[in-house]
Amino acid sequence: MTHRPRGFRWTTAIAVTWMFAILVACGGDTAATPAPEPSPSALPTSGSDQPVAPEVIQLDEPLDAPSEVPEELLAVWEAWALLAREHIDRENLDPAEATEEAIRGVIETLGDPHTHYVAPEEFDIQSQDLQGEFEGIGASVSMRLDGNLVVVAPIAGSPAEAAGVRPGDIILEIDGVSVEGMSLLGAVNKIRGQRGTKVTILVRHLGAIDPVAIEIVRGIIPLESVLLRSEPGDRIAHIRVTEFFADTPDDLSTMLLQVMSSGAKGVILDLRDNPGGLLSSVVNVVNLFLDANKLSDGALVTYEIDSSGKRTNFQVQPGGVAAEIPLVILANEFSASATEILAGALQDHGRAQVVGATTYGKGSVNILRRLSNGGGLIITFARWYTPDGRVIEEQGITPDFEVTSRDRQTAETMQLEKAREVMESKLEDQGL
């Protein structure tokens, strides 16, 4: 879940180089002056080809770290100072590269796939608002803790979807370059490009053994998030929400009013493959389906607890335009982040039942901070909870009716059929 943002971990090693010299005296053809016997300390262990351990050399002068270096980072500064002063190839040290690698190394120790460094050349991509349009292939991707770059979902109608990219695909290469060691945004930067240009990604489909190369022609990706999947006038409206952009609440409100005025008696809200989006957007979407006047005082959409232990509540507002119409939610293992806030809130309030599979389990809140080198840090600073206090992170939202299949198309069909069955039961109970 983001406050307007969305990395990978590199391993950084900072080593102090030991320096020592071995002097070898070579005589001529005469043996009159024998070579001196090496001292025991200079000899390797018998039968071993281990290198000779260097002697610890004390510094002639103290390093005298600047006063602004924190004590806990003193050893890091000392390592840098020694390398810059004494390493035989010290002219190859690049301060900018060393800085970035050190930052990635610190982040690595957290073991958090959602906290990552944003290089300067990637910052503008990350800081774009979730609105308008962009040029690329149209797929939401995520970097897993194991370092795999995974497609959460292709955007509906996008070049990626048309070319055969699927949710759960692991991206192995981009234009023949391995993604191993790339940051999330570094990979996004390589995949994006001007419309009409081509990019080839090597992917391994979910459950497949051999990877396949997919060539995609980049296009303009409109960020349209609300789609009607049923026919106007149908008794049960099937509405898909693909992501939570800035304009999603208004677009969904308009769509709900249209289907209700056309005679819809119930709504299936399809959140499958929805990777999330803006906090403000999902809070406003939840409020379309709830009415604070009909709930207990202080009813919540969600709440967050930050790194200092501070709790922030997001309360239900009065007057949701679709607070009365029967509702069923469709979700799957690629429904993530903001989607899980919505499903969890409506489930906790007894407003909707969830059909499908346990969701992704991304319940962390991230912010983007700019750094002095032009790059930035995406930081996990809080975690989300459902109104009843359920943890979302790594747990996900468990459906009321679990419907799964190894075959994706079969799963989607069975899930929709079950959602219709649940909705028909609701309408019958209400005499509709």
KOLNUKOL-958747 format. One record per residue (C-alpha): z, y, x; residue in three letters. Coordinates in Angstrom, 2 decimals, always signed. Example, Ala and Ser with C-alpha at 12.3 -4.5 7.8 and 13.67 -1.06 7.14 Angstrom:
BEGIN
+---------+---------+---------+-------+
!      pz !      py !      px ! zakol !
+---------+---------+---------+-------+
!   +7.80 !   -4.50 !  +12.30 !   Ala !
!   +7.14 !   -1.06 !  +13.67 !   Ser !
+---------+---------+---------+-------+
//
This chain:
BEGIN
+---------+---------+---------+-------+
!      pz !      py !      px ! zakol !
+---------+---------+---------+-------+
!   +0.00 !   +0.00 !   +0.00 !   Met !
!   -0.87 !   +3.36 !   +1.41 !   Thr !
!   +0.10 !   +6.95 !   +0.93 !   His !
!   -3.52 !   +7.70 !   +1.77 !   Arg !
!   -4.28 !   +5.70 !   +4.76 !   Pro !
!   -5.15 !   +1.91 !   +5.55 !   Arg !
!   -5.52 !   -1.94 !  +13.69 !   Gly !
!   -4.82 !   -4.81 !  +15.38 !   Phe !
!   -2.58 !   -5.67 !  +18.13 !   Arg !
!   -3.47 !   -5.67 !  +21.76 !   Trp !
!   -1.25 !   -7.16 !  +24.42 !   Thr !
!   -0.38 !   -4.68 !  +27.11 !   Thr !
!   +1.20 !   -5.80 !  +30.34 !   Ala !
!   +2.64 !   -3.34 !  +32.82 !   Ile !
!   +3.27 !   -4.98 !  +36.16 !   Ala !
!   +4.83 !   -3.64 !  +39.34 !   Val !
!   +2.57 !   -4.62 !  +42.23 !   Thr !
!   +4.23 !   -6.10 !  +45.28 !   Trp !
!   +2.71 !   -4.99 !  +48.55 !   Met !
!   +2.98 !   -6.65 !  +51.91 !   Phe !
!   +0.87 !   -6.98 !  +55.07 !   Ala !
!   +0.26 !  -10.00 !  +57.24 !   Ile !
!   -0.63 !   -9.25 !  +60.83 !   Leu !
!   -2.65 !  -11.89 !  +62.66 !   Val !
!   -3.06 !  -11.77 !  +66.46 !   Ala !
!   -6.17 !  -13.43 !  +67.72 !   Cys !
!   -6.54 !  -14.36 !  +71.39 !   Gly !
!   -9.65 !  -15.13 !  +73.34 !   Gly !
!  -10.66 !  -18.56 !  +74.57 !   Asp !
!   -7.63 !  -18.68 !  +76.84 !   Thr !
!   -4.41 !  -20.30 !  +75.68 !   Ala !
!   -2.28 !  -18.44 !  +78.18 !   Ala !
!   -0.55 !  -16.40 !  +75.48 !   Thr !
!   +0.39 !  -18.59 !  +72.50 !   Pro !
!   +0.56 !  -17.10 !  +69.04 !   Ala !
!   +4.09 !  -16.29 !  +67.97 !   Pro !
!   +5.79 !  -18.75 !  +65.65 !   Glu !
!   +5.97 !  -17.44 !  +62.06 !   Pro !
!   +9.40 !  -16.76 !  +60.75 !   Ser !
!  +10.78 !  -19.25 !  +58.19 !   Pro !
!  +10.67 !  -16.60 !  +55.48 !   Ser !
!   +6.92 !  -16.18 !  +55.95 !   Ala !
!   +6.13 !  -19.89 !  +55.51 !   Leu !
!   +5.14 !  -21.44 !  +52.17 !   Pro !
!   +7.16 !  -24.34 !  +50.88 !   Thr !
!   +6.05 !  -27.63 !  +52.45 !   Ser !
!   +3.35 !  -29.34 !  +50.46 !   Gly !
!   +2.91 !  -26.31 !  +48.22 !   Ser !
!   +0.00 !  -23.92 !  +47.97 !   Asp !
!   +2.11 !  -21.26 !  +46.28 !   Gln !
!   +1.59 !  -17.75 !  +47.70 !   Pro !
!   +4.16 !  -16.31 !  +50.05 !   Val !
!   +6.72 !  -14.23 !  +48.14 !   Ala !
!   +6.76 !  -10.60 !  +49.29 !   Pro !
!   +9.85 !   -8.93 !  +50.61 !   Glu !
!  +11.51 !   -6.40 !  +48.32 !   Val !
!  +10.84 !   -2.97 !  +49.83 !   Ile !
!  +13.20 !   -0.17 !  +48.99 !   Gln !
!  +11.69 !   +3.19 !  +48.12 !   Leu !
!  +11.75 !   +5.80 !  +50.86 !   Asp !
!  +12.30 !   +8.48 !  +48.25 !   Glu !
!  +13.56 !   +8.19 !  +44.67 !   Pro !
!  +10.94 !   +8.55 !  +41.95 !   Leu !
!  +12.88 !  +11.28 !  +40.12 !   Asp !
!  +11.55 !  +10.81 !  +36.60 !   Ala !
!  +11.10 !  +13.97 !  +34.52 !   Pro !
!  +14.12 !  +14.77 !  +32.40 !   Ser !
!  +12.15 !  +14.33 !  +29.17 !   Glu !
!  +11.53 !  +10.60 !  +29.84 !   Val !
!  +13.92 !   +8.67 !  +27.54 !   Pro !
!  +16.24 !   +6.30 !  +29.38 !   Glu !
!  +14.95 !   +3.30 !  +27.44 !   Glu !
!  +11.40 !   +4.04 !  +28.70 !   Leu !
!  +12.39 !   +4.82 !  +32.28 !   Leu !
!  +11.13 !   +1.48 !  +33.63 !   Ala !
!   +7.73 !   +2.09 !  +32.00 !   Val !
!   +7.45 !   +5.50 !  +33.66 !   Trp !
!   +8.56 !   +4.03 !  +37.00 !   Glu !
!   +5.89 !   +1.31 !  +36.78 !   Ala !
!   +3.22 !   +3.94 !  +36.11 !   Trp !
!   +4.48 !   +6.16 !  +38.95 !   Ala !
!   +4.50 !   +3.27 !  +41.45 !   Leu !
!   +1.04 !   +2.06 !  +40.48 !   Leu !
!   -0.38 !   +5.58 !  +40.66 !   Ala !
!   +1.23 !   +6.20 !  +44.04 !   Arg !
!   +0.93 !   +2.87 !  +45.87 !   Glu !
!   -1.63 !   +0.50 !  +44.31 !   His !
!   -4.60 !   -0.10 !  +46.60 !   Ile !
!   -7.03 !   +0.56 !  +43.71 !   Asp !
!   -5.06 !   +3.37 !  +42.14 !   Arg !
!   -8.21 !   +5.49 !  +41.79 !   Glu !
!   -9.29 !   +3.06 !  +39.07 !   Asn !
!   -6.31 !   +3.95 !  +36.88 !   Leu !
!   -7.44 !   +5.76 !  +33.74 !   Asp !
!   -4.50 !   +7.66 !  +32.21 !   Pro !
!   -6.12 !   +7.80 !  +28.76 !   Ala !
!   -6.84 !   +4.05 !  +28.72 !   Glu !
!   -3.40 !   +3.24 !  +30.10 !   Ala !
!   -1.79 !   +5.39 !  +27.41 !   Thr !
!   -3.64 !   +3.60 !  +24.62 !   Glu !
!   -2.85 !   +0.17 !  +26.02 !   Glu !
!   +0.82 !   +1.06 !  +26.41 !   Ala !
!   +0.97 !   +2.22 !  +22.77 !   Ile !
!   -0.63 !   -1.02 !  +21.60 !   Arg !
!   +1.83 !   -2.99 !  +23.71 !   Gly !
!   +4.82 !   -1.30 !  +22.09 !   Val !
!   +3.36 !   -1.94 !  +18.63 !   Ile !
!   +2.77 !   -5.59 !  +19.57 !   Glu !
!   +6.50 !   -6.16 !  +19.93 !   Thr !
!   +7.03 !   -5.32 !  +16.23 !   Leu !
!   +4.92 !   -8.23 !  +15.00 !   Gly !
!   +3.74 !   -6.07 !  +12.08 !   Asp !
!   +0.00 !   -6.37 !  +11.28 !   Pro !
!   +0.16 !   -3.22 !   +9.14 !   His !
!   +1.38 !   -0.92 !  +11.93 !   Thr !
!   -1.34 !   -0.10 !  +14.41 !   His !
!   -2.81 !   +2.47 !  +16.75 !   Tyr !
!   -5.82 !   +4.52 !  +15.69 !   Val !
!   -8.07 !   +5.56 !  +18.58 !   Ala !
!   -9.35 !   +9.16 !  +18.54 !   Pro !
!  -12.91 !   +8.09 !  +17.73 !   Glu !
!  -11.62 !   +6.13 !  +14.72 !   Glu !
!   -9.20 !   +8.71 !  +13.36 !   Phe !
!  -11.69 !  +10.51 !  +11.14 !   Asp !
!  -12.61 !   +7.24 !   +9.41 !   Ile !
!   -8.98 !   +6.39 !   +8.70 !   Gln !
!   -8.05 !   +9.86 !   +7.47 !   Ser !
!  -10.83 !  +10.06 !   +4.88 !   Gln !
!   -9.68 !  +10.26 !   +1.28 !   Asp !
!  -10.30 !   +7.35 !   -1.04 !   Leu !
!  -12.82 !   +9.23 !   -3.12 !   Gln !
!  -16.52 !  +10.11 !   -3.21 !   Gly !
!  -18.77 !   +7.77 !   -1.24 !   Glu !
!  -19.49 !   +6.50 !   +2.26 !   Phe !
!  -22.27 !   +4.76 !   +4.15 !   Glu !
!  -21.76 !   +1.15 !   +5.18 !   Gly !
!  -21.86 !   -2.39 !   +3.79 !   Ile !
!  -19.12 !   -2.04 !   +1.16 !   Gly !
!  -16.35 !   -4.50 !   +1.96 !   Ala !
!  -12.59 !   -4.16 !   +2.24 !   Ser !
!  -11.25 !   -5.87 !   +5.37 !   Val !
!   -7.80 !   -6.57 !   +6.76 !   Ser !
!   -6.43 !   -7.70 !  +10.12 !   Met !
!   -4.10 !  -10.68 !   +9.79 !   Arg !
!   -1.08 !  -11.29 !  +11.99 !   Leu !
!   -2.97 !  -14.08 !  +13.79 !   Asp !
!   -5.64 !  -11.53 !  +14.81 !   Gly !
!   -8.34 !  -12.70 !  +12.39 !   Asn !
!  -10.45 !  -10.00 !  +10.70 !   Leu !
!  -10.63 !  -11.07 !   +7.06 !   Val !
!  -12.70 !   -9.79 !   +4.15 !   Val !
!  -10.29 !   -9.02 !   +1.32 !   Val !
!  -13.19 !   -8.39 !   -1.05 !   Ala !
!  -16.72 !   -7.00 !   -1.08 !   Pro !
!  -17.09 !   -3.96 !   -3.34 !   Ile !
!  -18.84 !   -4.83 !   -6.59 !   Ala !
!  -22.57 !   -4.15 !   -6.35 !   Gly !
!  -22.41 !   -3.42 !   -2.63 !   Ser !
!  -24.87 !   -4.56 !   +0.07 !   Pro !
!  -22.14 !   -6.88 !   +1.38 !   Ala !
!  -21.79 !   -8.64 !   -1.97 !   Glu !
!  -25.56 !   -8.91 !   -2.38 !   Ala !
!  -25.93 !  -10.43 !   +1.11 !   Ala !
!  -23.38 !  -13.16 !   +0.41 !   Gly !
!  -20.15 !  -11.83 !   +1.91 !   Val !
!  -17.20 !  -13.42 !   +0.08 !   Arg !
!  -13.46 !  -12.77 !   -0.23 !   Pro !
!  -11.61 !  -14.68 !   +2.48 !   Gly !
!  -14.48 !  -14.63 !   +4.96 !   Asp !
!  -13.33 !  -14.41 !   +8.59 !   Ile !
!  -15.53 !  -12.03 !  +10.59 !   Ile !
!  -16.08 !  -13.45 !  +14.09 !   Leu !
!  -18.79 !  -11.16 !  +15.51 !   Glu !
!  -20.47 !   -7.85 !  +14.74 !   Ile !
!  -24.04 !   -7.56 !  +16.08 !   Asp !
!  -23.30 !  -10.33 !  +18.56 !   Gly !
!  -20.06 !   -8.79 !  +19.84 !   Val !
!  -16.84 !  -10.76 !  +19.33 !   Ser !
!  -14.18 !   -8.98 !  +17.29 !   Val !
!  -11.46 !  -10.54 !  +19.45 !   Glu !
!   -9.41 !   -7.70 !  +20.86 !   Gly !
!  -10.84 !   -5.10 !  +18.47 !   Met !
!   -8.62 !   -2.95 !  +16.34 !   Ser !
!   -9.17 !   -2.98 !  +12.60 !   Leu !
!  -10.69 !   +0.48 !  +12.67 !   Leu !
!  -12.74 !   -0.32 !  +15.75 !   Gly !
!  -14.34 !   -3.15 !  +13.78 !   Ala !
!  -14.85 !   -0.90 !  +10.73 !   Val !
!  -16.47 !   +1.70 !  +12.98 !   Asn !
!  -18.99 !   -0.89 !  +14.23 !   Lys !
!  -19.74 !   -2.22 !  +10.75 !   Ile !
!  -20.29 !   +1.19 !   +9.20 !   Arg !
!  -23.46 !   +3.15 !   +9.84 !   Gly !
!  -26.26 !   +5.14 !   +8.30 !   Gln !
!  -27.91 !   +3.80 !   +5.17 !   Arg !
!  -31.07 !   +1.86 !   +5.82 !   Gly !
!  -29.87 !   +0.51 !   +9.16 !   Thr !
!  -28.97 !   -3.15 !   +9.65 !   Lys !
!  -25.87 !   -4.92 !  +10.89 !   Val !
!  -25.40 !   -8.65 !  +11.42 !   Thr !
!  -21.96 !  -10.17 !  +11.05 !   Ile !
!  -21.01 !  -13.72 !  +11.95 !   Leu !
!  -18.57 !  -15.04 !   +9.36 !   Val !
!  -16.79 !  -18.27 !   +8.54 !   Arg !
!  -16.52 !  -18.75 !   +4.79 !   His !
!  -13.21 !  -19.89 !   +3.34 !   Leu !
!  -12.93 !  -23.68 !   +3.77 !   Gly !
!  -16.12 !  -23.94 !   +5.85 !   Ala !
!  -16.33 !  -25.36 !   +9.39 !   Ile !
!  -19.45 !  -23.71 !  +10.78 !   Asp !
!  -19.95 !  -19.93 !  +10.79 !   Pro !
!  -23.04 !  -18.25 !   +9.35 !   Val !
!  -24.80 !  -15.05 !  +10.38 !   Ala !
!  -25.35 !  -12.54 !   +7.57 !   Ile !
!  -27.73 !   -9.60 !   +8.03 !   Glu !
!  -26.87 !   -6.63 !   +5.82 !   Ile !
!  -28.80 !   -3.42 !   +5.22 !   Val !
!  -26.29 !   -0.59 !   +5.04 !   Arg !
!  -26.32 !   +1.68 !   +2.02 !   Gly !
!  -24.43 !   +4.44 !   +0.24 !   Ile !
!  -21.31 !   +2.93 !   -1.27 !   Ile !
!  -20.16 !   +4.76 !   -4.39 !   Pro !
!  -16.47 !   +4.34 !   -4.98 !   Leu !
!  -16.73 !   +3.26 !   -8.61 !   Glu !
!  -13.63 !   +1.34 !   -9.57 !   Ser !
!  -13.64 !   +0.75 !  -13.36 !   Val !
!  -16.20 !   -1.66 !  -14.81 !   Leu !
!  -16.59 !   -3.02 !  -18.34 !   Leu !
!  -17.38 !   -6.75 !  -18.21 !   Arg !
!  -17.48 !   -7.37 !  -21.97 !   Ser !
!  -19.88 !   -6.00 !  -24.59 !   Glu !
!  -19.04 !   -2.79 !  -26.49 !   Pro !
!  -17.43 !   -3.75 !  -29.78 !   Gly !
!  -16.05 !   -7.10 !  -28.57 !   Asp !
!  -12.68 !   -8.07 !  -30.03 !   Arg !
!  -11.32 !   -8.66 !  -26.51 !   Ile !
!  -12.30 !   -6.08 !  -23.89 !   Ala !
!  -12.66 !   -7.36 !  -20.31 !   His !
!  -12.16 !   -4.48 !  -17.87 !   Ile !
!  -12.33 !   -4.92 !  -14.10 !   Arg !
!  -10.56 !   -2.52 !  -11.71 !   Val !
!  -11.95 !   -2.99 !   -8.21 !   Thr !
!   -9.69 !   -0.56 !   -6.29 !   Glu !
!   -7.30 !   +2.33 !   -6.91 !   Phe !
!   -9.11 !   +5.56 !   -6.00 !   Phe !
!   -8.10 !   +9.11 !   -6.87 !   Ala !
!  -10.18 !   +9.09 !  -10.05 !   Asp !
!   -9.33 !   +5.54 !  -11.20 !   Thr !
!   -6.61 !   +6.56 !  -13.72 !   Pro !
!   -8.90 !   +9.03 !  -15.51 !   Asp !
!  -11.83 !   +6.60 !  -15.51 !   Asp !
!   -9.67 !   +3.76 !  -16.84 !   Leu !
!   -8.09 !   +5.98 !  -19.49 !   Ser !
!  -11.56 !   +6.94 !  -20.71 !   Thr !
!  -12.67 !   +3.31 !  -20.74 !   Met !
!   -9.58 !   +2.19 !  -22.67 !   Leu !
!  -10.05 !   +4.85 !  -25.33 !   Leu !
!  -13.71 !   +3.85 !  -25.69 !   Gln !
!  -13.08 !   +0.13 !  -26.15 !   Val !
!  -10.18 !   +0.72 !  -28.55 !   Met !
!  -12.27 !   +3.07 !  -30.66 !   Ser !
!  -15.03 !   +0.43 !  -30.67 !   Ser !
!  -12.69 !   -2.14 !  -32.21 !   Gly !
!  -11.10 !   -3.97 !  -29.27 !   Ala !
!   -7.81 !   -5.60 !  -30.29 !   Lys !
!   -6.79 !   -6.75 !  -26.83 !   Gly !
!   -7.54 !   -6.03 !  -23.16 !   Val !
!   -7.95 !   -8.39 !  -20.21 !   Ile !
!   -7.38 !   -6.28 !  -17.10 !   Leu !
!   -9.15 !   -8.01 !  -14.23 !   Asp !
!   -7.53 !   -7.22 !  -10.86 !   Leu !
!   -8.96 !  -10.14 !   -8.91 !   Arg !
!  -10.09 !   -9.26 !   -5.37 !   Asp !
!   -8.64 !   -5.74 !   -5.75 !   Asn !
!   -7.31 !   -4.78 !   -2.27 !   Pro !
!   -5.17 !   -1.84 !   -3.43 !   Gly !
!   -5.48 !   +1.90 !   -2.90 !   Gly !
!   -3.53 !   +5.08 !   -3.50 !   Leu !
!   +0.08 !   +5.15 !   -4.61 !   Leu !
!   -0.42 !   +8.04 !   -7.01 !   Ser !
!   -3.36 !   +6.23 !   -8.58 !   Ser !
!   -1.58 !   +2.95 !   -9.31 !   Val !
!   +1.53 !   +4.71 !  -10.65 !   Val !
!   -0.66 !   +6.64 !  -13.10 !   Asn !
!   -2.53 !   +3.46 !  -14.08 !   Val !
!   +0.72 !   +1.65 !  -14.84 !   Val !
!   +1.73 !   +4.60 !  -17.02 !   Asn !
!   -1.38 !   +4.11 !  -19.17 !   Leu !
!   +0.14 !   +0.84 !  -20.42 !   Phe !
!   +3.79 !   +1.87 !  -20.81 !   Leu !
!   +5.73 !   +4.43 !  -22.82 !   Asp !
!   +9.04 !   +5.64 !  -21.41 !   Ala !
!  +10.21 !   +6.52 !  -24.94 !   Asn !
!  +10.20 !   +2.82 !  -25.83 !   Lys !
!  +11.94 !   +1.60 !  -22.67 !   Leu !
!  +15.46 !   +1.98 !  -21.33 !   Ser !
!  +16.34 !   +5.25 !  -19.64 !   Asp !
!  +15.10 !   +5.46 !  -16.08 !   Gly !
!  +12.58 !   +2.62 !  -16.46 !   Ala !
!  +10.63 !   +2.17 !  -13.24 !   Leu !
!   +7.05 !   +1.54 !  -12.20 !   Val !
!   +8.30 !   +0.58 !   -8.73 !   Thr !
!  +10.69 !   +1.73 !   -6.03 !   Tyr !
!  +10.55 !   +1.93 !   -2.25 !   Glu !
!  +13.22 !   +1.62 !   +0.43 !   Ile !
!  +12.37 !   +3.30 !   +3.72 !   Asp !
!  +13.50 !   +2.64 !   +7.30 !   Ser !
!  +16.63 !   +4.78 !   +6.86 !   Ser !
!  +17.66 !   +2.87 !   +3.74 !   Gly !
!  +16.71 !   +5.71 !   +1.40 !   Lys !
!  +15.51 !   +4.56 !   -2.01 !   Arg !
!  +12.83 !   +6.43 !   -3.96 !   Thr !
!  +12.19 !   +5.59 !   -7.60 !   Asn !
!   +8.87 !   +6.02 !   -9.41 !   Phe !
!   +9.64 !   +6.28 !  -13.10 !   Gln !
!   +7.64 !   +5.38 !  -16.18 !   Val !
!   +6.31 !   +8.40 !  -18.08 !   Gln !
!   +6.06 !   +8.77 !  -21.87 !   Pro !
!   +2.92 !   +8.44 !  -23.94 !   Gly !
!   +0.67 !   +5.81 !  -22.32 !   Gly !
!   -2.70 !   +5.77 !  -24.11 !   Val !
!   -2.76 !   +1.94 !  -24.16 !   Ala !
!   +0.95 !   +1.26 !  -24.53 !   Ala !
!   +0.50 !   -0.81 !  -27.69 !   Glu !
!   -2.65 !   -2.89 !  -27.27 !   Ile !
!   -2.03 !   -6.53 !  -26.22 !   Pro !
!   -2.67 !   -7.00 !  -22.51 !   Leu !
!   -3.33 !   -9.90 !  -20.10 !   Val !
!   -3.79 !   -9.46 !  -16.35 !   Ile !
!   -6.09 !  -11.52 !  -14.14 !   Leu !
!   -5.08 !  -11.73 !  -10.45 !   Ala !
!   -5.80 !  -13.98 !   -7.48 !   Asn !
!   -4.86 !  -14.51 !   -3.84 !   Glu !
!   -6.93 !  -11.47 !   -2.84 !   Phe !
!   -5.20 !   -9.08 !   -5.24 !   Ser !
!   -3.15 !   -6.95 !   -2.88 !   Ala !
!   -0.91 !   -3.95 !   -2.36 !   Ser !
!   -1.24 !   -1.45 !   -5.23 !   Ala !
!   -2.57 !   -4.27 !   -7.41 !   Thr !
!   +0.69 !   -6.14 !   -6.88 !   Glu !
!   +2.71 !   -3.07 !   -7.88 !   Ile !
!   +0.80 !   -2.92 !  -11.17 !   Leu !
!   +1.03 !   -6.64 !  -11.92 !   Ala !
!   +4.71 !   -6.77 !  -10.97 !   Gly !
!   +5.64 !   -3.73 !  -13.05 !   Ala !
!   +3.90 !   -4.88 !  -16.23 !   Leu !
!   +5.24 !   -8.39 !  -15.76 !   Gln !
!   +8.84 !   -7.17 !  -15.28 !   Asp !
!   +8.65 !   -4.96 !  -18.37 !   His !
!   +7.31 !   -7.85 !  -20.46 !   Gly !
!   +4.20 !   -5.81 !  -21.14 !   Arg !
!   +1.65 !   -8.32 !  -19.83 !   Ala !
!   +1.35 !  -11.90 !  -18.67 !   Gln !
!   -0.47 !  -12.68 !  -15.42 !   Val !
!   -3.09 !  -15.42 !  -15.19 !   Val !
!   -4.57 !  -16.74 !  -11.93 !   Gly !
!   -3.09 !  -17.29 !   -8.46 !   Ala !
!   -0.17 !  -15.89 !   -6.49 !   Thr !
!   -1.23 !  -12.54 !   -5.07 !   Thr !
!   -1.73 !  -11.52 !   -1.42 !   Tyr !
!   +1.79 !  -10.30 !   -0.62 !   Gly !
!   +1.24 !   -6.86 !   +0.91 !   Lys !
!   +4.26 !   -4.81 !   -0.12 !   Gly !
!   +4.55 !   -2.40 !   +2.79 !   Ser !
!   +4.10 !   +1.36 !   +2.61 !   Val !
!   +2.14 !   +3.00 !   +5.42 !   Asn !
!   +1.72 !   +6.56 !   +6.61 !   Ile !
!   -0.70 !   +8.02 !   +9.15 !   Leu !
!   +0.69 !  +10.23 !  +11.93 !   Arg !
!   -1.54 !  +12.11 !  +14.37 !   Arg !
!   -0.86 !  +11.91 !  +18.12 !   Leu !
!   -1.46 !  +14.51 !  +20.82 !   Ser !
!   -4.42 !  +12.55 !  +22.29 !   Asn !
!   -6.37 !  +12.87 !  +19.02 !   Gly !
!   -5.55 !   +9.37 !  +17.90 !   Gly !
!   -2.89 !   +8.33 !  +15.44 !   Gly !
!   -0.34 !   +5.78 !  +14.35 !   Leu !
!   -0.38 !   +3.97 !  +11.05 !   Ile !
!   +3.29 !   +3.18 !  +10.54 !   Ile !
!   +4.99 !   +0.87 !   +8.07 !   Thr !
!   +7.88 !   +3.05 !   +6.98 !   Phe !
!   +8.98 !   +1.47 !   +3.69 !   Ala !
!   +8.66 !   -1.57 !   +1.44 !   Arg !
!   +7.84 !   -1.74 !   -2.25 !   Trp !
!   +9.80 !   -3.64 !   -4.88 !   Tyr !
!   +9.08 !   -4.42 !   -8.51 !   Thr !
!  +11.28 !   -2.78 !  -11.18 !   Pro !
!  +13.50 !   -5.89 !  -11.24 !   Asp !
!  +13.87 !   -5.82 !   -7.45 !   Gly !
!  +11.45 !   -8.56 !   -6.55 !   Arg !
!  +10.10 !   -8.46 !   -3.00 !   Val !
!   +6.31 !   -8.14 !   -2.74 !   Ile !
!   +5.88 !   -8.34 !   +1.05 !   Glu !
!   +4.82 !  -11.86 !   +2.09 !   Glu !
!   +5.84 !  -13.17 !   -1.35 !   Gln !
!   +3.24 !  -11.76 !   -3.71 !   Gly !
!   +3.40 !  -11.86 !   -7.50 !   Ile !
!   +3.58 !  -15.31 !   -9.06 !   Thr !
!   +1.40 !  -15.65 !  -12.18 !   Pro !
!   +2.81 !  -16.70 !  -15.53 !   Asp !
!   -0.11 !  -19.12 !  -15.82 !   Phe !
!   -1.35 !  -20.53 !  -12.50 !   Glu !
!   -5.04 !  -21.44 !  -12.57 !   Val !
!   -6.70 !  -22.36 !   -9.26 !   Thr !
!   -9.54 !  -24.44 !   -7.89 !   Ser !
!  -10.98 !  -25.08 !   -4.44 !   Arg !
!  -14.32 !  -23.93 !   -5.78 !   Asp !
!  -14.28 !  -20.16 !   -6.21 !   Arg !
!  -16.75 !  -20.00 !   -9.09 !   Gln !
!  -14.89 !  -22.73 !  -10.96 !   Thr !
!  -11.59 !  -20.90 !  -10.41 !   Ala !
!  -12.98 !  -17.62 !  -11.74 !   Glu !
!  -14.37 !  -19.29 !  -14.84 !   Thr !
!  -11.19 !  -21.24 !  -15.56 !   Met !
!   -9.02 !  -18.16 !  -15.04 !   Gln !
!  -11.04 !  -16.05 !  -17.46 !   Leu !
!  -11.01 !  -18.85 !  -20.04 !   Glu !
!   -7.23 !  -19.12 !  -19.72 !   Lys !
!   -6.83 !  -15.36 !  -20.03 !   Ala !
!   -8.86 !  -15.43 !  -23.26 !   Arg !
!   -6.74 !  -18.31 !  -24.54 !   Glu !
!   -3.52 !  -16.41 !  -23.82 !   Val !
!   -4.95 !  -13.28 !  -25.45 !   Met !
!   -6.04 !  -15.16 !  -28.59 !   Glu !
!   -2.51 !  -16.52 !  -28.90 !   Ser !
!   -1.09 !  -12.98 !  -28.61 !   Lys !
!   -3.47 !  -11.65 !  -31.26 !   Leu !
!   -2.67 !  -14.53 !  -33.59 !   Glu !
!   +1.07 !  -13.93 !  -33.19 !   Asp !
!   +0.56 !  -10.28 !  -34.14 !   Gln !
!   -1.77 !  -11.08 !  -37.00 !   Gly !
!   -4.72 !   -9.31 !  -35.40 !   Leu !
+---------+---------+---------+-------+
//
